[in-house]
Amino acid sequence: MSFLSELGEFMLARKKYWLMPIVLMMALLGGLLVLTKGSAIAPFVYTLF
């Protein structure tokens, strides 16, 4: 969890606010893939990529 706090401090200190949407989208898509890994929805999610 220290990685996330360091990333947040870096973005605030260096004013790299444009990184926030990229990090959030990567986290959301990663969570979607993890949650649908063994379900019946998985084939439909993988067609999005």
N, C-alpha and C positions, 0 to 999 in steps of 0.2 A: 504494500500500500504506500510505501514511501516514494515509489516511483511516480505515483499519481500526484502526490503533494509536490514533488520536485518539478514535475511537468507543469503544474499549475503555477508555481512560483516563477518558473522560467517564462511562461507566457505573460504573466503580469509584469515582471521586471523588464523584459525585452519588448513589450508591447506587441506580441505576436498573436493578436486576437483572431487572425484569420485561421490559425491552427485549430481553434476550438470546434468549429463545425466539422472539420475533417476527423478529429478524434472522436467526436460524438457519433458520427455516421459509422465509423469503423467499429465502435463498441456496439452500436445497435445491430449492425449486420452480423457481427460475430455472435452476439447473443441469440439472434434469430436462428443462425445455423446450429448453435449448440442445443437450443430448445427443441428444434424440429428434427434432430438427428435420427431418432428412432421412430418417428411417428409416420402416419399415413400421408401427412402433408409434405413430407420431405421431397418427393419427386417434383412437386409443383414449385417449391421454393428454389430448387436447384436450376429450374428453367429460367429463373430471373437473371441468373448470372451466365 
